[in-house]
């Protein structure tokens, strides 16, 4: 099974997963680059996965659904026109073309009904997590609250460390710049930053990351670590109460960074 990023807009990735004949696409905010990729690779679109309702993730649905009979999976908790198969936490979905199975996680915070899709029967594992988790960062709290986001990030962090993380924006370098401030003395993060800078200089994506890497370098997954809590406490001018308080302050700090 092959997975390729289809660039869209300024910094989105629409993920296209294929077996050489049939393709599944994730969060198609724009139909045109998806159709171009399908034609270039000689693929037939077989299914669509949607993580949340934002326009840059669903804008291409109407046009892509003209491909007859394509199932469109998306969050049951959000009103998204064109979803034919609403999904919730614990659902297991079986895609026919290409033959794939996914387990659904509810990961609210960025939006109220955001979901993620964890591939089954694929090694190493992978997760399509939309805008909940980014490499070295996480999504803004547009509709949820810090406790929801903390629980959602906890679900993703609990996946096996070799799970590949397919998020939907090329935010890695800007996230790493903030991560240096949030946790100044993380040498693994600094090595990863150098690697990502090399990739971007070659015009290559920094993604996918892995859960293990994100646990080591992403401050939003490290709010229970003393090094992050100390930096956030100094920024606030008071001790953080717990990991959720730390996450809330860290997200607000990043919003204005």
TIMAR-779179 format. One line per 8 residues: number of its first residue (from 1); their letters; for each residue x, y, z of C-alpha. Coordinates in Angstrom, 1 decimal, m for minus. Layout:
N
NUM = A = X,Y,Z; ... $
//
This chain:
257
1 = XXXXXXXX = 0.0,0.0,0.0; 1.4,3.4,m1.0; 0.7,6.7,0.7; 1.5,10.1,m1.0; 0.8,13.7,0.0; m1.3,15.7,m2.4; m0.4,19.4,m1.7; m3.4,21.8,m1.6 $
9 = XXXXXXXX = m3.8,25.5,m0.8; m0.8,27.0,1.0; 0.2,24.2,3.4; m2.4,21.4,3.4; m1.8,17.8,2.6; m4.6,15.6,1.2; m3.4,12.1,1.9; m3.9,9.6,m0.9 $
17 = XXXXXXXX = m3.5,5.9,m0.1; m3.5,3.4,m3.0; m2.8,m0.2,m4.0; m1.8,0.6,m7.6; m5.4,0.4,m8.8; m7.8,2.0,m6.3; m7.3,5.0,m4.0; m8.6,6.3,m0.7 $
25 = XXXXXXXX = m8.2,10.0,0.0; m8.3,11.8,3.4; m9.6,15.3,4.0; m10.0,16.5,0.4; m10.3,20.2,0.8; m9.8,20.7,m3.0; m10.9,18.2,m5.6; m8.7,19.4,m8.5 $
33 = XXXXXXXX = m5.3,18.2,m7.1; m6.9,14.9,m6.1; m8.3,14.3,m9.6; m4.9,15.3,m11.1; m3.1,12.8,m8.9; m5.6,10.0,m9.7; m5.2,10.7,m13.5; m1.4,10.8,m13.3 $
41 = XXXXXXXX = m1.2,7.6,m11.4; m4.0,5.8,m13.2; m6.1,5.2,m10.1; m9.8,4.9,m9.4; m11.1,6.6,m6.4; m12.7,4.1,m4.0; m13.4,5.9,m0.7; m13.0,9.2,1.2 $
49 = XXXXXXXX = m12.2,9.7,4.9; m13.0,13.0,6.6; m11.7,14.0,10.0; m13.6,17.3,10.6; m15.8,19.9,9.0; m13.4,22.8,8.2; m13.6,23.9,4.6; m10.0,23.1,3.8 $
57 = XXXXXXXX = m10.8,19.5,4.6; m14.2,19.1,3.0; m14.2,21.6,0.1; m13.7,19.0,m2.6; m16.3,16.5,m1.4; m19.2,17.6,m3.7; m17.0,17.3,m6.8; m15.4,14.0,m5.8 $
65 = XXXXXXXX = m18.7,12.4,m4.9; m19.6,12.5,m8.6; m17.4,9.4,m8.8; m20.3,6.9,m8.6; m20.9,5.0,m5.4; m18.0,6.2,m3.4; m18.5,5.9,0.4; m17.6,9.0,2.4 $
73 = XXXXXXXX = m16.8,8.4,6.0; m16.9,11.3,8.5; m17.7,12.4,12.0; m21.2,11.7,13.2; m21.0,14.6,15.5; m20.5,17.3,12.8; m22.9,18.5,10.1; m20.9,17.8,6.9 $
81 = XXXXXXXX = m22.8,17.6,3.6; m21.8,14.6,1.6; m21.0,12.2,4.4; m22.6,8.8,3.6; m21.1,6.8,6.5; m21.1,8.7,9.8; m18.6,7.3,12.3; m17.9,7.5,16.1 $
89 = XXXXXXXX = m15.4,6.2,18.6; m15.0,2.5,18.5; m16.4,2.0,15.0; m14.4,m0.2,12.7; m14.8,0.5,9.0; m13.9,m1.7,6.1; m13.1,0.0,2.8; m13.5,m2.3,m0.2 $
97 = XXXXXXXX = m11.3,m0.5,m2.8; m8.5,m0.4,m1.7; m9.0,m3.2,0.9; m8.4,m1.5,4.2; m9.8,m1.4,7.7; m9.7,1.5,10.2; m10.6,2.0,13.8; m12.2,5.3,14.7 $
105 = XXXXXXXX = m11.2,7.5,17.6; m13.1,10.6,18.8; m10.5,13.3,19.2; m12.4,16.6,19.9; m10.8,19.9,20.8; m9.9,21.5,17.5; m13.6,20.9,16.5; m16.4,19.4,18.6 $
113 = XXXXXXXX = m16.7,16.2,16.6; m13.2,15.6,15.2; m12.3,12.0,14.6; m9.1,10.1,13.7; m8.6,6.9,11.8; m6.2,4.2,12.9; m5.3,1.7,10.3; m5.7,m1.9,11.1 $
121 = XXXXXXXX = m3.7,m4.9,9.7; m0.9,m2.6,8.6; 2.6,m2.7,10.0; 4.0,m0.3,11.2; 0.7,1.3,12.1; m0.6,4.6,11.0; m3.1,7.2,12.0; m4.8,10.0,10.0 $
129 = XXXXXXXX = m5.4,12.5,12.7; m6.5,15.7,10.8; m5.7,18.8,12.8; m5.7,17.4,16.3; m2.0,16.5,16.4; 0.7,18.1,14.3; 4.4,17.3,14.3; 5.7,19.3,17.2 $
137 = XXXXXXXX = 2.3,20.9,17.8; m1.4,20.5,18.0; m4.6,22.1,16.6; m6.1,25.3,18.0; m9.0,25.1,20.3; m11.8,26.4,18.0; m14.7,24.5,19.5; m13.5,22.3,22.3 $
145 = XXXXXXXX = m11.8,22.9,25.7; m8.4,22.0,27.1; m9.7,18.9,28.9; m11.1,17.5,25.7; m7.9,18.3,23.8; m5.8,16.7,26.6; m7.9,13.5,26.4; m7.7,13.5,22.6 $
153 = XXXXXXXX = m3.9,13.9,22.6; m3.7,11.3,25.2; m5.5,8.8,23.0; m3.1,9.5,20.1; 0.0,9.4,22.4; m1.1,5.9,23.6; m0.8,4.4,20.2; 2.3,2.2,19.6 $
161 = XXXXXXXX = 5.4,4.4,19.2; 6.1,3.3,15.6; 2.6,4.4,14.5; 3.1,6.8,11.6; 1.3,10.2,12.1; m0.3,11.6,9.0; m1.5,15.1,9.9; m2.8,17.5,7.4 $
169 = XXXXXXXX = m0.6,20.7,7.4; 3.0,21.4,6.8; 3.4,23.3,10.1; 6.4,21.4,11.4; 9.1,24.1,11.2; 7.0,26.8,12.8; 5.9,24.4,15.5; 9.5,23.5,16.2 $
177 = XXXXXXXX = 10.4,27.1,16.6; 7.8,27.4,19.4; 8.9,24.0,20.8; 12.4,25.4,21.3; 10.9,28.1,23.5; 8.6,25.8,25.4; 11.3,23.3,26.2; 14.7,24.8,25.5 $
185 = XXXXXXXX = 16.9,21.8,26.4; 15.5,19.0,24.3; 18.4,17.7,22.3; 16.3,15.1,20.4; 14.0,17.9,19.3; 17.0,19.9,18.0; 18.2,17.0,16.0; 14.7,16.5,14.5 $
193 = XXXXXXXX = 14.6,20.2,13.7; 17.8,19.9,11.7; 16.4,16.9,9.8; 13.2,18.7,9.0; 15.1,21.8,7.8; 17.0,19.6,5.4; 13.8,18.0,4.1; 12.1,21.4,3.5 $
201 = XXXXXXXX = 15.3,22.7,1.8; 14.9,19.9,m0.7; 11.2,20.6,m1.2; 10.2,17.4,0.7; 7.4,17.1,3.3; 8.4,16.6,6.9; 5.5,14.1,7.3; 4.7,11.5,8.4 $
209 = XXXXXXXX = 6.1,11.7,11.9; 5.7,8.9,14.4; 4.0,8.7,17.8; 7.3,7.8,19.5; 9.0,10.9,18.0; 6.2,13.1,19.0; 6.3,11.9,22.5; 9.9,12.9,22.6 $
217 = XXXXXXXX = 9.8,16.3,20.9; 6.3,17.7,21.0; 5.7,19.9,24.0; 1.9,19.4,23.7; 2.4,15.7,24.4; 4.9,16.5,27.2; 2.8,18.7,29.6; 3.4,16.2,32.4 $
225 = XXXXXXXX = 7.2,16.6,32.0; 8.9,18.9,34.5; 10.9,20.6,31.8; 7.8,21.8,30.0; 5.8,22.5,33.2; 8.7,24.7,34.5; 8.9,26.8,31.3; 5.1,27.3,31.1 $
233 = XXXXXXXX = 5.0,28.2,34.8; 7.7,30.8,34.3; 5.7,32.2,31.3; 2.5,32.3,33.4; 4.2,33.7,36.5; 2.6,30.9,38.6; 2.9,27.2,39.0; 0.8,25.1,36.6 $
241 = XXXXXXXX = m1.8,23.1,38.5; m1.6,19.9,36.4; m1.0,18.7,32.9; m4.3,20.0,31.6; m3.6,23.5,33.0; m0.2,23.3,31.4; m1.7,22.3,28.1; m4.2,25.2,28.2 $
249 = XXXXXXXX = m1.5,27.7,28.9; 0.8,26.2,26.3; m1.9,26.4,23.6; m2.8,30.0,24.5; 0.9,30.9,24.4; 1.3,29.3,21.0; m1.8,31.1,19.7; 0.0,34.4,20.1 $
257 = X = 3.5,33.2,19.3 $
//
